[in-house]
Amino acid sequence: MCAGETVNCLPVLINILSNTFLRLSDSTARIRVWSEPFDTTQNPGVKSNIFFFCLGHMLILAAGLTPQFAVSSVEDYKVKSM
């Protein structure tokens, strides 16, 4: 039912439960639930903007995270924890 993807399991479960409750209350209506986890924007300008936004954040993260390993090693050396 989930087609091997966990992204689809929750909407499928909600759909099954809601339709079951509707049938129990003698209703002829049905509820449809769908999931679109990924943006399907067709505009390439938007996709490139998103790419460069993510790239910029990753570069900032990489630049700020690397010194933390060196500081940790120096602190361990100072207290002779090795």
Buried (B, 14 or more C-beta within 10 A) or exposed (E): EEEEEEEBBEBBEEBEEBBEEBEEEEEEEEEEBEBEEEEEEEEEEEEEEEEEEEEEEEEEEEEEEEEEEEEEEEEEEEEEEE
